[in-house]
């Protein structure tokens, strides 16, 4: 039986793009009902003018319900206020102060439901010199130090995936879960805040420690490699293999066994972990040509037999089709060219499935508004363009 721990929780999402929608998609996969508040024309910008057919929108919003409402009109705000008491959580990722100016800030909503968990996601937090600075993933990664840590020293480059937005979504989801636990314990509402800049810090904590450990020198892509004793090595057949030995003497000797270079165990440059750290780049020059002599399949056999921590460097296609990914049931079956990613948890040995498909803009407007308004009032608001109903 599939366990959905948030089955009785209702979430009202006022946001767009990735960070807040990813947070609520994780919570929705755990059983929460998520109602997405969207502007009547076009909806969330991540629909990319393709309504419910945008693959990016589907990945972050499948299983949600859509309420099309114009929050620039007082009647639209009044509807959302009327709905607040029916929801356990409000999740928003608008610029600080924007919802408060509409009358939908944390204080306004808590007055309507005192035990509400109100979660705000921003670029830099609700104060300070950068409070009103616009922020997307690139801005968060740059300010948070990710680009410097993942690039060679003095040569910053962009990342290939929105790490900042995604970790902010995970941080926001964790904050909501903690807020719900706090509410259960105290019976009172909780105000949860996180930001791109704060969330990215959870990914740079090791680099921050390196900074202090290395006398105040800024770490870069290569500065952790000596300490981790890790390598990314190209094989004779062109595939890459990653190895991580850490400080273990056992794995160092196992690696030499797989490499068939037991002589290096007595090399005065590499006999201890500290010496291997100091002479790491000399070790790289020895290891790289050795790996270039044999195909990836042989290296995988040798490394497995010697119990060395290693992994093939997989592409997304390789990850999706890997037997371990399938065993973990991390992906939903293909739906029109897209596989939805399931949440990274199991309950009782079972991973929750991602529910349903992504809604069209305003697909559920009549039903949701019907919780607080009668049908004639709903049709009046639709005719006035304040509400939008797809059906």
C-alpha positions as CSV (number, residue, x, y, z in Angstrom):
1,X,0.0,0.0,0.0
2,X,1.4,3.4,-1.0
3,X,2.0,5.6,2.0
4,X,1.1,9.3,1.6
5,X,2.1,11.1,4.8
6,X,0.7,14.5,3.8
7,X,-2.7,13.1,2.5
8,X,-4.8,15.5,4.7
9,X,-2.7,18.6,3.9
10,X,-3.9,21.4,1.5
11,X,-1.4,23.8,0.0
12,X,-2.1,27.1,-1.7
13,X,0.8,28.0,-4.1
14,X,1.3,31.6,-5.1
15,X,4.4,31.5,-7.2
16,X,6.0,30.4,-10.4
17,X,9.1,29.1,-12.3
18,X,11.0,26.5,-10.2
19,X,11.8,27.1,-6.5
20,X,8.3,27.2,-5.0
21,X,6.7,24.9,-7.6
22,X,9.4,22.3,-7.1
23,X,8.9,22.5,-3.3
24,X,5.1,22.0,-3.7
25,X,5.6,19.2,-6.2
26,X,7.6,17.3,-3.7
27,X,5.0,17.9,-1.0
28,X,2.3,16.9,-3.5
29,X,4.0,13.7,-4.2
30,X,3.8,13.0,-0.5
31,X,0.1,13.3,-0.7
32,X,-0.7,17.0,-0.2
33,X,-3.3,18.6,-2.4
34,X,-1.7,21.6,-4.1
35,X,-3.8,24.4,-5.6
36,X,-1.8,26.6,-7.9
37,X,-2.9,30.2,-8.1
38,X,-2.2,31.6,-11.6
39,X,-2.9,34.8,-13.5
40,X,-5.8,34.3,-15.9
41,X,-3.9,35.0,-19.1
42,X,-1.0,32.6,-19.7
43,X,-0.7,31.4,-16.2
44,X,2.8,30.6,-14.7
45,X,5.6,31.9,-17.0
46,X,7.1,28.4,-17.0
47,X,4.2,27.2,-19.1
48,X,6.2,29.0,-21.8
49,X,3.1,29.9,-23.8
50,X,2.4,26.1,-24.2
51,X,-0.2,25.7,-21.5
52,X,-0.1,22.2,-20.1
53,X,2.2,20.9,-22.8
54,X,5.4,22.5,-21.6
55,X,7.6,19.7,-20.4
56,X,9.3,21.9,-17.8
57,X,5.9,23.0,-16.4
58,X,4.7,19.4,-16.3
59,X,7.8,18.2,-14.4
60,X,7.3,20.8,-11.6
61,X,3.5,20.9,-11.6
62,X,2.0,17.5,-12.4
63,X,-0.8,16.6,-10.1
64,X,-1.7,20.1,-9.0
65,X,-5.0,22.0,-9.5
66,X,-5.1,25.4,-11.2
67,X,-7.1,28.4,-10.0
68,X,-7.0,31.2,-12.6
69,X,-7.5,34.5,-10.7
70,X,-6.4,38.1,-11.3
71,X,-4.7,39.2,-8.1
72,X,-4.4,42.8,-9.4
73,X,-8.1,43.2,-8.8
74,X,-9.5,43.4,-5.3
75,X,-12.2,40.9,-6.1
76,X,-9.5,38.4,-7.0
77,X,-7.7,39.0,-3.7
78,X,-11.0,38.7,-1.8
79,X,-11.5,35.2,-3.3
80,X,-8.1,34.0,-2.2
81,X,-8.7,35.4,1.3
82,X,-11.9,33.6,1.5
83,X,-10.1,30.4,0.6
84,X,-7.2,30.8,3.1
85,X,-9.0,29.2,6.1
86,X,-9.4,26.0,4.0
87,X,-5.7,25.5,3.5
88,X,-2.9,24.4,5.8
89,X,0.0,25.9,4.0
90,X,0.5,29.0,1.8
91,X,3.7,28.8,-0.3
92,X,4.9,31.9,-2.2
93,X,8.0,33.0,-4.1
94,X,7.2,36.5,-5.1
95,X,9.5,39.5,-4.4
96,X,9.4,40.5,-0.7
97,X,6.5,42.8,0.2
98,X,4.5,42.1,-3.0
99,X,1.9,39.9,-1.5
100,X,1.7,42.1,1.7
101,X,0.9,45.0,-0.5
102,X,-2.0,43.0,-1.9
103,X,-3.2,42.1,1.6
104,X,-2.0,38.5,1.3
105,X,1.1,38.8,3.4
106,X,1.9,36.4,6.3
107,X,0.1,38.6,8.9
108,X,-3.0,39.0,6.7
109,X,-3.2,35.3,6.1
110,X,-2.5,34.3,9.7
111,X,-5.3,36.5,10.8
112,X,-7.6,34.4,8.6
113,X,-6.2,31.1,9.9
114,X,-4.1,31.3,13.0
115,X,-2.5,27.9,12.6
116,X,-1.4,28.5,9.0
117,X,2.0,27.5,7.9
118,X,3.1,30.4,5.6
119,X,6.3,29.8,3.6
120,X,8.1,32.5,1.7
121,X,10.9,31.9,-0.8
122,X,12.9,34.9,-2.1
123,X,16.2,35.7,-3.7
124,X,18.0,37.2,-0.7
125,X,15.6,37.3,2.2
126,X,13.2,39.8,3.5
127,X,15.7,42.5,4.4
128,X,19.2,43.7,3.8
129,X,20.7,45.7,0.8
130,X,19.7,43.0,-1.8
131,X,16.1,42.5,-0.6
132,X,14.5,43.9,-3.8
133,X,17.1,42.7,-6.3
134,X,15.5,40.4,-8.9
135,X,16.9,36.9,-8.7
136,X,16.8,33.8,-10.8
137,X,18.9,30.6,-10.5
138,X,22.0,32.2,-12.1
139,X,22.0,35.0,-9.6
140,X,21.7,32.7,-6.7
141,X,24.5,30.5,-7.8
142,X,26.8,33.5,-8.5
143,X,26.1,35.2,-5.2
144,X,26.1,31.9,-3.2
145,X,29.6,31.0,-4.4
146,X,28.6,28.0,-6.6
147,X,30.2,29.3,-9.8
148,X,33.5,30.0,-8.1
149,X,33.6,26.6,-6.4
150,X,32.6,24.7,-9.5
151,X,35.0,26.5,-11.8
152,X,38.7,26.6,-12.2
153,X,40.3,29.5,-10.2
154,X,40.0,32.8,-12.0
155,X,37.8,31.3,-14.8
156,X,34.2,31.3,-13.7
157,X,31.7,29.5,-15.9
158,X,27.9,28.8,-15.8
159,X,26.5,25.5,-14.5
160,X,24.6,23.1,-16.7
161,X,21.5,22.8,-14.4
162,X,19.6,25.2,-12.1
163,X,21.2,23.9,-8.9
164,X,20.3,27.1,-7.0
165,X,16.5,26.9,-7.8
166,X,16.4,23.2,-7.1
167,X,18.1,23.3,-3.7
168,X,15.9,26.2,-2.8
169,X,12.9,24.1,-3.6
170,X,14.2,21.3,-1.4
171,X,15.0,23.7,1.4
172,X,11.5,25.3,1.2
173,X,9.9,21.8,1.3
174,X,11.9,20.9,4.3
175,X,10.9,24.1,6.0
176,X,7.2,23.4,5.4
177,X,7.6,19.9,6.8
178,X,9.3,21.4,9.9
179,X,6.5,24.0,10.1
180,X,3.8,21.4,10.0
181,X,5.6,19.4,12.8
182,X,5.9,22.6,14.8
183,X,2.2,23.4,14.3
184,X,1.2,19.8,15.4
185,X,3.3,20.3,18.6
186,X,2.2,23.8,19.5
187,X,-1.1,24.2,17.7
188,X,0.0,27.6,16.4
189,X,0.9,28.9,13.0
190,X,4.5,28.9,11.6
191,X,6.2,31.5,9.4
192,X,8.9,29.8,7.3
193,X,11.4,31.8,5.2
194,X,14.2,30.8,2.9
195,X,16.0,32.3,-0.1
196,X,18.2,31.4,-3.0
197,X,21.2,32.8,-1.1
198,X,20.5,30.9,2.1
199,X,19.6,27.6,0.4
200,X,22.8,27.6,-1.8
201,X,24.8,27.8,1.4
202,X,23.8,24.2,2.2
203,X,25.7,23.2,-0.9
204,X,28.8,25.3,-0.2
205,X,29.3,24.4,3.5
206,X,32.2,22.1,2.6
207,X,33.8,24.8,0.5
208,X,33.3,27.3,3.4
209,X,35.2,24.8,5.6
210,X,38.0,24.5,3.1
211,X,38.3,28.3,3.1
212,X,39.0,28.3,6.8
213,X,41.1,25.1,6.7
214,X,43.3,26.5,4.0
215,X,44.2,29.7,5.7
216,X,41.6,31.9,4.0
217,X,42.3,31.0,0.4
218,X,39.2,30.8,-1.8
219,X,38.5,27.2,-2.9
220,X,37.8,26.4,-6.6
221,X,36.9,23.4,-8.6
222,X,40.3,21.7,-8.1
223,X,41.0,22.6,-4.5
224,X,39.0,19.8,-3.0
225,X,40.4,17.1,-5.3
226,X,43.5,16.5,-3.2
227,X,41.6,16.2,0.1
228,X,39.0,13.9,-1.4
229,X,41.5,11.9,-3.4
230,X,39.1,11.8,-6.3
231,X,39.8,11.4,-10.0
232,X,37.8,11.6,-13.3
233,X,39.7,9.4,-15.7
234,X,39.2,8.7,-19.4
235,X,39.5,5.1,-20.6
236,X,40.8,3.6,-23.8
237,X,37.3,3.4,-25.2
238,X,36.5,7.1,-24.4
239,X,34.2,6.6,-21.4
240,X,35.0,8.4,-18.2
241,X,35.2,6.8,-14.7
242,X,35.1,8.7,-11.5
243,X,36.9,7.5,-8.4
244,X,36.8,8.7,-4.8
245,X,39.3,7.3,-2.3
246,X,38.9,9.8,0.6
247,X,41.4,9.3,3.4
248,X,41.0,5.5,3.6
249,X,44.3,3.6,3.4
250,X,42.3,0.5,2.5
251,X,40.8,2.0,-0.6
252,X,44.2,3.5,-1.6
253,X,45.7,0.0,-1.5
254,X,42.6,-1.5,-3.3
255,X,43.0,1.1,-6.0
256,X,46.7,0.2,-6.5
257,X,45.6,-3.5,-6.8
258,X,43.1,-2.6,-9.5
259,X,45.7,-0.4,-11.2
260,X,48.3,-3.2,-11.0
261,X,50.7,-0.6,-9.6
262,X,51.4,-2.0,-6.1
263,X,54.8,-0.3,-6.4
264,X,53.2,3.0,-5.6
265,X,52.4,1.8,-2.1
266,X,56.1,2.2,-1.3
267,X,56.6,5.5,-3.2
268,X,57.7,8.1,-0.6
269,X,55.4,10.6,-2.2
270,X,52.2,8.5,-1.5
271,X,52.7,6.3,1.6
272,X,50.3,8.3,3.8
273,X,47.1,10.2,3.2
274,X,48.8,13.6,4.0
275,X,51.5,12.9,1.5
276,X,49.0,11.9,-1.2
277,X,47.2,15.2,-0.6
278,X,50.5,17.1,-0.9
279,X,51.5,15.3,-4.1
280,X,48.0,14.8,-5.6
281,X,48.7,16.4,-8.9
282,X,51.8,14.2,-9.4
283,X,49.6,11.2,-8.7
284,X,47.1,12.3,-11.3
285,X,49.9,12.4,-13.9
286,X,50.7,8.7,-13.1
287,X,47.1,7.5,-13.0
288,X,45.7,9.2,-16.1
289,X,47.9,7.4,-18.7
290,X,47.3,4.1,-16.9
291,X,43.5,4.4,-17.4
292,X,44.0,5.3,-21.0
293,X,45.4,1.9,-21.7
294,X,42.3,-0.2,-21.0
295,X,38.6,-0.1,-22.0
296,X,36.0,1.1,-19.5
297,X,34.5,-2.4,-19.2
298,X,37.8,-3.8,-18.0
299,X,38.3,-1.0,-15.5
300,X,34.8,-1.5,-14.1
301,X,35.6,-5.2,-13.6
302,X,38.9,-4.5,-11.9
303,X,37.6,-1.7,-9.6
304,X,34.6,-3.8,-8.6
305,X,36.7,-6.8,-7.8
306,X,39.0,-4.6,-5.7
307,X,36.1,-2.9,-3.9
308,X,37.1,0.6,-5.0
309,X,34.5,3.4,-4.7
310,X,33.9,4.3,-8.4
311,X,31.2,5.1,-10.9
312,X,30.9,5.5,-14.6
313,X,30.3,9.2,-15.5
314,X,26.7,8.8,-16.7
315,X,24.9,11.2,-19.1
316,X,21.2,11.8,-18.4
317,X,20.3,9.1,-20.8
318,X,22.6,6.7,-19.0
319,X,21.2,7.6,-15.6
320,X,17.6,7.2,-16.8
321,X,18.2,3.7,-18.2
322,X,20.7,2.5,-15.5
323,X,19.5,-0.7,-13.7
324,X,20.0,0.9,-10.3
325,X,17.8,3.8,-11.2
326,X,15.1,1.4,-12.3
327,X,15.4,-0.7,-9.1
328,X,15.0,2.5,-7.1
329,X,11.9,3.3,-9.1
330,X,13.0,6.9,-9.3
331,X,11.1,7.7,-12.5
332,X,7.5,7.4,-13.6
333,X,6.7,5.5,-16.8
334,X,7.1,7.6,-20.0
335,X,4.1,10.0,-20.6
336,X,4.2,11.6,-24.0
337,X,8.0,12.0,-24.1
338,X,8.6,12.9,-20.4
339,X,9.3,10.8,-17.3
340,X,8.4,12.5,-14.0
341,X,11.0,12.3,-11.2
342,X,9.6,10.8,-8.0
343,X,10.5,12.2,-4.6
344,X,13.8,11.0,-3.1
345,X,12.2,9.2,-0.1
346,X,10.6,5.8,0.6
347,X,8.0,5.0,3.2
348,X,7.7,1.4,4.3
349,X,9.9,0.5,1.3
350,X,7.7,2.2,-1.2
351,X,8.4,5.4,-3.2
352,X,5.4,7.7,-3.6
353,X,4.3,8.0,-7.2
354,X,3.8,11.4,-8.9
355,X,0.1,11.9,-9.4
356,X,-1.8,12.9,-12.5
357,X,-0.9,15.3,-15.3
358,X,-0.3,19.1,-15.3
359,X,-3.4,21.2,-15.2
360,X,-4.4,23.7,-17.9
361,X,-4.6,27.3,-16.7
362,X,-7.8,27.7,-14.7
363,X,-8.8,24.0,-15.1
364,X,-10.1,23.8,-11.5
365,X,-11.3,27.4,-11.0
366,X,-15.0,26.7,-10.8
367,X,-14.6,23.9,-8.4
368,X,-12.1,25.6,-6.1
369,X,-14.0,29.0,-6.1
370,X,-17.2,26.9,-5.4
371,X,-15.9,26.1,-2.0
372,X,-16.6,29.7,-0.9
373,X,-18.8,31.3,-3.6
374,X,-22.1,30.3,-5.2
375,X,-22.3,29.6,-8.9
376,X,-23.8,32.9,-9.9
377,X,-21.0,34.9,-8.2
378,X,-18.4,32.7,-9.9
379,X,-19.9,33.2,-13.3
380,X,-20.0,37.0,-12.7
381,X,-16.3,37.0,-11.9
382,X,-15.5,34.9,-14.9
383,X,-17.4,37.3,-17.1
384,X,-15.5,40.2,-15.6
385,X,-12.2,38.6,-16.4
386,X,-11.2,38.4,-12.7
387,X,-11.5,34.6,-12.7
388,X,-10.5,32.3,-15.6
389,X,-12.0,28.9,-16.1
390,X,-10.7,26.5,-18.7
391,X,-13.8,24.3,-18.5
